[in-house]
Amino acid sequence: MGDDGWQSSLSTGKRGFFSAAMKLRINGEDYESERETLSALLEELKVIPGRVAVEVNLKVVRRADYPNLVLKEGDVVEIVNFVGGGQGKPSARRFDC
């Protein structure tokens, strides 16, 4: 096989014979991914699901639904990390892609 890059673009996934990255908006920034589910996207971003809250298209997603939520082209995803704050007060901040 040649090294023309074509073989690497083959896919057996749901997106069709040739894989194409879908365009998402994550925390206000454009992002491209071939991952189909929210769980897979979080894995790609190296995000620990138990430490974040996620909203897709202005709807909060329950953690139990991450594996079944199929992402679509143009989805808007907001990821918020929970971090320990000083003086015993937990706080939240947006995840940086």
NUKE-169284 format. One record per residue (C-alpha): residue number from 0; residue in three letters; x, z, y. Coordinates in Angstrom, 1 decimal. Layout:
<sites>
SITE num residu     c1     c3     c2
SITE NUM    Ala      X      Z      Y
...
</sites>
This chain:
<sites>
SITE num residu     c1     c3     c2
SITE   0    Met    0.0    0.0    0.0
SITE   1    Gly    1.2   -0.8    3.5
SITE   2    Asp    1.6    1.6    6.2
SITE   3    Asp   -0.9   -0.1    8.5
SITE   4    Gly   -3.1    3.0    8.8
SITE   5    Trp   -6.2    1.4    7.4
SITE   6    Gln   -6.2    3.3    4.1
SITE   7    Ser   -6.2    6.6    5.9
SITE   8    Ser   -9.5    5.7    7.7
SITE   9    Leu  -11.5    5.3    4.5
SITE  10    Ser  -14.1    7.9    4.0
SITE  11    Thr  -16.5    8.9    1.3
SITE  12    Gly  -18.4   11.3    3.6
SITE  13    Lys  -21.9   10.9    5.1
SITE  14    Arg  -20.6    9.1    8.1
SITE  15    Gly  -20.2    5.8    6.3
SITE  16    Phe  -17.5    3.8    4.6
SITE  17    Phe  -15.1    4.0    7.6
SITE  18    Ser  -14.7    7.4    9.1
SITE  19    Ala  -15.1    7.6   12.9
SITE  20    Ala  -14.6   10.7   15.0
SITE  21    Met  -17.7   11.9   16.7
SITE  22    Lys  -17.5   13.0   20.3
SITE  23    Leu  -18.6   16.5   21.1
SITE  24    Arg  -18.4   18.7   24.2
SITE  25    Ile  -16.8   22.1   23.4
SITE  26    Asn  -16.8   24.7   26.0
SITE  27    Gly  -17.0   22.1   28.7
SITE  28    Glu  -14.2   19.9   27.4
SITE  29    Asp  -14.5   16.6   25.5
SITE  30    Tyr  -13.4   16.8   21.9
SITE  31    Glu  -13.4   14.4   18.9
SITE  32    Ser  -13.8   15.5   15.3
SITE  33    Glu  -14.6   14.1   11.9
SITE  34    Arg  -16.0   17.4   10.7
SITE  35    Glu  -19.7   17.3    9.8
SITE  36    Thr  -20.8   20.9    9.9
SITE  37    Leu  -20.3   23.7   12.4
SITE  38    Ser  -18.4   25.7    9.7
SITE  39    Ala  -16.0   22.8    9.2
SITE  40    Leu  -15.5   22.4   13.0
SITE  41    Leu  -14.7   26.1   13.4
SITE  42    Glu  -12.2   25.8   10.5
SITE  43    Glu  -10.6   22.8   12.3
SITE  44    Leu  -10.3   24.8   15.5
SITE  45    Lys   -8.9   27.8   13.5
SITE  46    Val  -11.7   30.0   14.7
SITE  47    Ile  -12.7   33.0   12.6
SITE  48    Pro  -16.5   32.8   12.4
SITE  49    Gly  -17.0   36.6   12.3
SITE  50    Arg  -15.4   37.0   15.8
SITE  51    Val  -17.4   34.4   17.7
SITE  52    Ala  -20.9   33.6   18.9
SITE  53    Val  -21.8   29.9   18.9
SITE  54    Glu  -24.4   27.9   20.8
SITE  55    Val  -25.2   24.3   20.0
SITE  56    Asn  -27.3   22.3   22.5
SITE  57    Leu  -28.3   25.5   24.3
SITE  58    Lys  -29.5   27.2   21.1
SITE  59    Val  -27.7   30.2   19.6
SITE  60    Val  -26.7   29.6   16.0
SITE  61    Arg  -26.9   32.4   13.4
SITE  62    Arg  -23.7   32.9   11.5
SITE  63    Ala  -25.5   32.3    8.2
SITE  64    Asp  -26.5   28.9    9.4
SITE  65    Tyr  -23.0   27.7   10.3
SITE  66    Pro  -22.4   25.9    6.9
SITE  67    Asn  -25.7   24.0    7.1
SITE  68    Leu  -25.7   23.0   10.7
SITE  69    Val  -24.8   19.3   10.8
SITE  70    Leu  -23.2   18.2   14.0
SITE  71    Lys  -24.2   15.0   15.8
SITE  72    Glu  -22.5   12.7   18.3
SITE  73    Gly  -22.8   14.2   21.7
SITE  74    Asp  -23.6   17.7   20.7
SITE  75    Val  -22.7   20.4   23.2
SITE  76    Val  -21.0   23.4   21.6
SITE  77    Glu  -20.2   26.7   23.3
SITE  78    Ile  -17.9   29.2   21.4
SITE  79    Val  -17.5   32.7   22.7
SITE  80    Asn  -14.9   35.1   21.3
SITE  81    Phe  -15.5   38.8   21.2
SITE  82    Val  -12.5   40.8   22.3
SITE  83    Gly  -11.8   44.5   22.6
SITE  84    Gly  -11.7   45.7   26.2
SITE  85    Gly  -10.2   48.7   27.8
SITE  86    Gln  -12.0   52.0   27.8
SITE  87    Gly  -14.0   51.2   24.7
SITE  88    Lys  -16.1   48.5   26.3
SITE  89    Pro  -16.2   45.2   24.3
SITE  90    Ser  -16.3   42.0   26.2
SITE  91    Ala  -16.6   38.3   25.5
SITE  92    Arg  -14.7   35.3   26.6
SITE  93    Arg  -15.0   31.6   26.0
SITE  94    Phe  -12.8   30.2   23.2
SITE  95    Asp  -10.1   27.7   24.4
SITE  96    Cys   -9.9   24.5   22.4
</sites>
